């Protein structure tokens, strides 16, 4: 059973049509019925599917035979739509083995599966919704697979256990080609008794191998999880792990948890969905409970295939709030609905509450105003030095009294988690007073060699979890934010040296806003990924950039859709070229309008500012570092253990 919600993946790039063609090319025997439910799309790039109503097809003799011409015009992210399809298949094509594949966008633990382009207001199908659909359908599956991004989570697996033997899904965002269907369907037809693990292994191998050959430079992960083993071995270990985290936070060891989380493999980082590989996180925590949990998880993951750059991706991720806390309430509600042990909800509640308290009390900023207009850090530049317990207590009281606007993204509608924390306000205040990053220390001084440096004591460096170079260009009306890069160096005494290079990433010689995302590997195996915000033929995208041994100066390896706020919380696959049916990097003649953030001299902010003139894609799109040739301000952004940001004084070049 393939539940294919075509959405913009099909209407824009014909991804669903491509996968349907792969299915028709499989040699399918009479012992296998391959049934496809279609919908969720404003335009199909074939002459078979309807844009107006949902339909049901059977893949047979290399063709698509329509079984139901009109299954109604209903949202595919509604649980009842999925359950009705499953029930229809079970009634009309009864079998002794059933497999279900959910095809579309995916958003992971919190937002779940699916984005129906025709019913945008219906949102995604959360894990609670999937649970309802499978419970109501009453069918057991050999595996439930997600040809969608980010669905290989512990929460997904534990939710699925009553309904399926295995989960097949990806921890990371999927490249646009998605699963490759021809070979594994042919193998299953040849041997209908093929063990499910072998089916999953074939799917994973085909997926990653095809991605490596057709989407060079894009990351891929796919894992096969034994749900019975997961359900029998992991919950007790997860409970102990969760309780240990709560204990660490409440006993004054929040930094240990934050450091472990910061250093763990994170997925779809730019979207801030806060999904992290749980094995890597558990190992990084360095506790007996973490070690036991990691062993149980690795036992339940029966096969895990990744591209070479996806180190520390062990097969199952979990939601753990870190980049933002606005989804904590939604996660806890989902956990309640699917029956996840309450100790994990308490764990993330305790961690996120102290993190938010730190953001309230430490006086950081979400923007570089202080650096650009104030000339530096400290209270005169917009940062306040809250070193008094009474001051911190007053700020927390104001927050608890409804002053949620002091933390970006929080409001009265998503802060219930804060009132269920274990740590008392008094203990919170005491911890923050003793573990506060002193922004007033971010002042340029000179070392013994006369070089400009930021000199911090060791105890302050211990509170730093992120460091990025930030460039601003004065365009005569304000400051263009050129993004963040992981470029920095230190002197022999461990002081941060001032940046001296005013070059920045450019495409065909035109400087662009660039945001570093991840660095993995060492030496010749180092892989650096980042993104360039742009409009591609009028659509908001992130151009995906990769630096490696093959592309030392960088290469654009794909494009991923960016949706307007509120349209969907799921994450898009990268695009395909509907003409060549190959993954899209850029096509000849495509129009690119590069985007950036812009700060006016009057303090105004524009996050959709066009940078430079439109560019039309030529045969070679060369990346390089070039001088910006304009007045430049350079500064570093420090991120503390509460995910609060501070900018150094800007240095003009």
N, C-alpha and C positions, 0 to 999 in steps of 0.2 A: 504494500500500500504506500503510494507516494503522494503526499499531501503537498501539492505544488502551488504555493501562493506566489504568483509571478511578479507582482509589484513592479517597481521601477527597474529592478534587475532585468526584467524582460522587456518592458516598454522602451527602455533606453539602450540596452546592450544585448538583447536576445539571449540572455544566459539560460533561461528556461528552455527555449527552443533548442539550443545547443545540446543540453542534457537530454532532451527528448530524442534528439537524433542519435545520441550515443546509445540510448535504450533500444531504439529500433534496429541498431546495428548488431545488437547481441543476438546470439542464437538461442532462442528460448523454446524449451520443449513443452510438451503438453502437460507436464507435471508441475509447471510453474505458471501462475497467473500474475501478471504484472499490471496492476490497476492504478491509474493516475487520476487524481482529483485536481481540477484546474480552476483558477479564479484569482481575484485580488489584483487585477492588472487592467490598466486603461487601454493598453494596445499590445496585442500579441504579434510578434514578428513572423507569423506564418499564416497560412490561409485556412487553418483548421479550427483553432480555438476561437471561442466567442469572447468578445470584450464586454458584453452586456450581462451575461449570466454565467454561473459556475457550471462546470460539466464534469463528466466522468468518462475516461477512456481506458481501453485495454491495448497494451502493446502486443501485437500479434502478427507473425509472418512479416516482420520488417515494416509494419504499418501501425497507424493509430486508428483503432476502431472505436467509434463513439458509442458508448453504452447508455449514457443519459445526456440528452441534448440540453435539458434545462433543469439544473439542480437548484434554481432560484438565484436571486441576486442578494446574497447575504455575505456578511463579513467572515473572512477566513480566520480571524483572530478571536472569534467567539467559540468557546468550548463546545457548544452544541453543534456547530458546523463540523468540527473534527469528529465528534462522537457519532454523528449521523453517518458520516462517510465510513467510519470503521464498522458500524453496525450493518451498513449496506453491503460492504465487502464480505463480512462474515456470513451474511444470509445468502448472497448470490454466488459466492465463490468460497464455500467452506473448505478449510485446509487443515492439515495436522501440524503445519508450521506457518506462523505469521510473522512478517517483518513490517515495521512502520518507519518511513523516512519523512521527516518534516523539512521541507525545502523553502528557504526564504532568508531574510535577515535574522540575526540573533543578537540578543543583548545580555545573555547570561543570567546570573542568579536573581537579580532584582527585576529587570524588565522582561526577561523571558524570550519568547519566540514570536517572530512575525510582525509584518507591517503590511496591512492591506491598503493598497494605493487608492482603492475606490471608497473605502470606509475609514479614512484617516482618524476620525474621532473615536473609533472603537479601540484605539491603542493596540498594544501588543497582548499576546496571550501569556500571562504570567505562569510561573511554575504551579501556582494554585489552580489556574485555569486549565493547564494541561492535566493536572491531577484529576480535576473534575471530569474532563473529557474522557480520560482513560477509564476512570471508575464507572462512569455511566455507560460506556461502550461495552464493558464486560468481556473483553478479549485479551488473551495472554499472548505475548510476543516473544520470539527468540531474541530479537533486539529492537530497540528504538534508536534510530539514528537521526542526527541533525546535520543536514547539508546546509549549515548556517553557521554564523560566527559565534564563538565564545560560549558554547553550550556544554562543554566538558567540565562541569562543576560538581563538587561534592553534593551540593543541594539538589541538582538535577538527578544525580544518581540515586540518592536516598529516596527522593520522591518517586522515582520510577520503579523501585524494587518490587512493589506488589504486582506490577503489570508486565515486567519484562525480565529476561535473563541477563541481557547485556545492554550497555549503552555504548554507542559509537558516535564520537563528537570531537570537536576541536576546542582546545584551550584558547587559541589565538584567533584573530580575524582570518577568514578564509580568503585566499586569492580568488579572483573572479571566476575562474574555470570550475570551482567547486569539485565535487566528486567526479571521478571518471567511471561511467556505468557499464561500458560494453563488456569488459573482460570478466568482472566478478559475476555478472548476471549469466554469462555463458558458462562459467565454471559451476554455478549453482544448478543450472539446467542439466549439465552433464551428470552431476551427482547431487540430487535433491536431499541426500542425507549428509551433506557436507557439514561438519561441526561448525557451530556459530562462530567460535573463535577463529577458525580458518577463513570463514566469510569475512569477518571483520579485519583480519590481517590482510586479506587480498584488497579490501576497500582502502585500507590505510596505505598500503604499499603503492597501489595505483594512484591514489590521490597525491601523495607526496612526490612520487617520481614524476608524474605529469606536471605538477607545479614546478618542479626543478627544471624541467625541460622547456616548459611553455611560459612560465612566469619567472624568468631568471631574476633573482634579486629580491623576490618576495618571500616572506616567511610562511611556513606551513607546519601544522601539528595535527595529528589525529590519533586518538587512543581508543582502545577496546577495554571496557571495564566490566568485570564480573559483578553483577549487582547483588547476588546472594552473598558473596564473600564480603562485598562492601558493607552490606546491611548487618552482617553478623560480626564483623571484626572492627569496624571503624567507629560506630556511635559511642561505645564506651571509651575508646581512646580519644575521640574528639571531645567528649565530656570532660575528661581529665585535663586535656590540653586547654580547653576553654577556661576551666576553673583555675588552672595555673596562671593563665594570662590575667584573669581578674585579680588573682592574689598578687601578682607582680605589680600591676597598676596600683592597687590599693596599698601595697607595702612600700611604695616609693621607688619602684624599679620600672616606671613607665618608659624610661629611656632605652632599656634593654629591649622592650617590645617594639618600640618605634624604630630602633636601629635594625632589628631583624626584619621588620616589614619593609623598611626602606631599601634593604639590600637584597630583597627577594625578587624573583622573576615576576614581572607585572605584564598584563596583557591589555592591548588597546589603550596604552597609557595616555595618549593624547585626548581620549574621550573622558578620562577620569571616572571610569566605571568601577574602579577599585577592585579588580579581580587579580588575585595573586596565586602563583603555584603553591599549593598547600604543603607539599613535601618540602620544597625549598624553604618556605617560611618556617615550618616546624623544625627543620634541621638548623636553620640560622638562629632560632631562639636558644638552642643549646641546652635544653632541659631534658630530663628523663622522659617527661610526658611528650615532648616534641619528637624525640627519637622513636618512641613507641608508636606514635601516630604515623610518622613517616614510613615505618616498616609495614604497618597495616595497609596503608594506602598503596604502597608499591606492590604488595601482595595481591590487591584487588585489581590493579591495572595489569591485564594479561598481555597487552601489546601496546606499544607506544612508539610512533614514528614521527620524527620531526626533521625539518631542514637543519643544516649544520649550524646555522646561527642561533637556533632556539635552544641554547644551553639552559640547563636547570628547568626544563619543562617536562615534568614527570608524568603528566597525563590527566591530572585533576586540579582545578583551581577552586578558589572559594572567594566570596565577597568579604573583604576586610577593609572598613572605611579608613581612608588615609588622605587622598587628594581632596576629598570633600565629604562633608557629613550630611548633606541634604537627603541622601537616600537611606539613611539608617532606619528611619521609621518604616519605610516601605519594605525594607528587608525583614524587619522584625515581624511585620504583618504577614509576609509570605511564609516565614518560618512557622508562625502559629498555624497557618492554614495547611501546611504540608506535614505538620507534626514533627519538625526538627526539634531536637532536645533544647530546652529553654536555656541551658547553660551557655550555648554559643551566642544566643541573642543577648544574654547578660554580659558576656565577654566583650562584644563589639559595642554595647551600650557603655560599659565602663571605660573602654579605650577612647571612644569618640567623645565622651563627655569631658574627659581630661584634656584631650586635644583641643576641643572647642573652648574650654576654659582658658587654655593657654593662648588661644587666638584673641579671646576677649581681653586678657590681662597683659599681654606683652607689648601691645602698641605697635605692631608691624603694619604693613600696608599691602594692599592688593595692586598698587600702581606705583610708578616711579616719580610721581609729582615732586616728592621731597628732594630727590636727587637732582632733577632737572631745574626746579625753580628755587629750592631752598639752598642748593649748593652743597649739600652734604647731609649727614645723619645727625642724630641727636634731636632734642626737643625743638631747636630752632628751625630744623628742616622738616618737621612734621612728625617725627618719631618721639614718643614719650617714654621716659625711663621710669617705669613703675617698679620701684624697688622697695616700696612700703607695703606691708601686709594689709594695712588699713585701706590703702589705695586699691589694691587688687580686690579686696573684699567688697569695696564699694562698686567696682566695675562689674563684678559677678552679680551683685544684688540688682544692679540696673538691668543686666541681661536677663536675669530670672524674672524681673518685673515686667518684661515685655520689650526690652531694648534689643531685639534680635537683629536689627539692621547693622549692628556692629560687626557681624560676621557675614561675609558675602554668601548668598544662597540660602540662608536660614530665615525662617519666619515662624509665626505661631502655628503654621500648618505642618511643620516638619521637625519640631523640636521636642516631641513627647519623650524621646529617648533620654533627654537630659534630666528628666525628673525621675528616672528609674535607676540612676547610677548608684553604685555601692559606696563610693567615697563621700564622706561628709564635706560640706562647704569649708569647714575649718581646716581639714586635712588637705583639701584642694588648694586653699590659699597658701598654706605652709609649703606645699610642694612647689608651687609656682614661684613663690618668693625665693626659694633655694635653687631653682632651675630655670632661670630667666636669661635669655640672650640679651646682652647689653648693646643695643644698637648705637649708643653714643660712642662705642669703641671703633666704629667704622669710619675712621679718619685716616687720611693719607699722611704718613710720616716718612722719614728717610732712614734707611738702614746704614750700617757702617760703611758701605760702598757708595752712599749717596743716592741709592735708587729709591724711588717711591714705592712704599709698601703699606699693606694693612697688617698691623701687628696685633695679634690677639693672644691672650694667655691660653694655656692648654685647656683649662676648664671651660673656656668659651668655645674653642674649636670643637670640643666634645658635644656641644649643643647644635652644631651645624650639620645638617643632613643633605644640603644641596648647594651647589655653587655654579653659577652660569654667567657667562659674559653677555652683556646686553649693550647693543649699539643703538644710538639715536642719531638721525640726520636732520639738521636744521634746513627746512625747505623754504624758509622765508615767511611761512604762516604758522609754523609750529614745529613739532618734532615727529619724525617718522620713526616708529619702533621697528627695527630691523630683525627683532627676534632674539633667540638665545642660542648660544653655542657653548660646547664644553671645552673651552680653550682657556687654560690658566696655567701659571707656573709659580714656583716658590723659590725663595733664596735658601741658602744653607741653614739659616736659623728657623726655617719653616714659616716665614712671613710671605703673604701673598703679594707677588710682584704686580705693579701697575701694567695694564695692557699698553703695548706700544704699536701694534699693527692695526692700521685703520682700514684693512681690506675686509671684504665680506663676500659671501657666496653670490655668484651671478649666474644667470642663464643666458648664453650667447652674449656675454659681456654686460648684461643688464643686472645690476644688483637687485636682489629680491629678499623679502622677509623669509627667514629660515629658522626653524625650531628643532633643535636636537632632541631626539626621543630616547635612544638607547645605544649603549656601547657594550659589546660582548666579545669574548675571546681575547687572545693576547698575541702580540707579534704579528706574523703574517696572517694569522687567523682572525685578526680583529675585524669586526663588522660594526659600522656605525650607521644608524638609521635616523632619519629626520623627515620633516614635512615642509612644504611650501604652500601657504594659502593662496588660492587663486579662483578665478572663474574660468571654466573650460567650456567654450561655446555657450556661455550664459548660465552654466550650472556651477553652484558652489562646490569646490572640491579641495581635497588635500592632495597635492602632487607628492608622491612617495619617493624619497631620496635615499640612496644607499651608497656608502663608501666601503670598499673592501679591496683585497689584493688585486682583483680584476679591474676595479674601478677606483683607483687611488684618488682621483679628483672628483669622484661622485658621478652618479647617473640617476636619471629619473626612471623608476622601474614600474610605475603604475599611478593610478588616480583613484581616490576613494571619495564617494559622495559625502557631503556635509549637509545635514538637514536643518531647516529653520527650527528655532526653539519651539518645543511642543509638538512638532510633527510626528516624531517617533523617537523613542529612547533606544531602539536597537541600532546596531552598527552595520554599515553597509559593507558588502564585499567590494573588492576593487573591480573596475570596469572591464568589460570586453568590447572589442570592436565588432559591431553587428555585421559589418561587411565581410571581414576576414575570419570571423569567429575565433580570433586570437585575443589574448589579453591586451588591453589597451595600455600602451605607454602614452604616446602622442601620435596623431595621424597628420600627414601632410595637409597643411591648410587650416588646421584647427586654430581657433582664436583663443589666446590666453590673456586674461587681464589679471595681473598680479595684485594681491591684496595685502594690506598691512593695517596695523593700528596706528592712529595718528592723534597726537595731543596738541591742541591749539594753544597759542600763547595765553589765551584767556582761560585755560583750564578745561576747555571742551574736549570731548573724546569721541572718536569715530573709529569703530572696529571694522569698517568695510571701506577703507580708503584705498583708491586705486594708486598703485605705485608704478610710475613711469607710463610709457605709451603701450597700447596693446601690441602683443607679439603674435605673429602667425608662424605656425610650426614649419620648420624647414627640415631637410633630410637629417641634419645633425643638430641636436640640442646639447650643446656643450656646457658643462658646469666648470666653473673656475672661481678662484678668489681674485677679486680685482679691487683697486683703490676706489673708494666711493666718490672722490673728487667733489666733496661738499663739506661744509662745516660739520664735524662729527663730535659727538659726546659719547664716551665709553665709561661704563660702570659695571660692577659686578652685583649680581643679585644673590644674596645669602638666603637660604631657607632653613629655619630652625626645626627642632624636633616636633613642633606643633603645626608644621606646614605653614608658618607665617613667613612673609617675605620682607626683606630689608635691602635697600640699594645703597651702595657706597656713593660718596660724592662723585659726580660726573667729571671726567677729565676731558677737556676739549683738545681736539687734534686738528 
